[in-house]
Amino acid sequence: MNRILASLAAVALLAGPALGSLGSADALAQARSLQPNPNGPGAEQARAREQMQAGRNMPIRDIERRIIPQMERDDEYIGFEYDPAALAYRLKFIREGRVIWVDVDARTARILRVSR
């Protein structure tokens, strides 16, 4: 019985590094696959998050709390996009079937432009 246990322990010690390296390679491949494509879907959100965490941009929820009350009562807020090149959010509203875009500075929440 002791010989069997000793043999199993020896096999585990010898196989451990090989299995560990396979596990590490798998984990590394999985981690890479979870990272967003810098130009793909979600890239804008990732850039916005990076800028906000670095203290360069305001959180979008703070910007929404400032901008949405300034819009007309019948305007329906439908969402936003982030433009990393301009460091601006584009908030989208619908009024009487027409889309209204409100471009907002991501650093100051100042309205830059309203397009109707």
Order of alpha helices (4+ residues) and beta strands (2+ residues): alpha-alpha-alpha-beta-beta-beta-beta
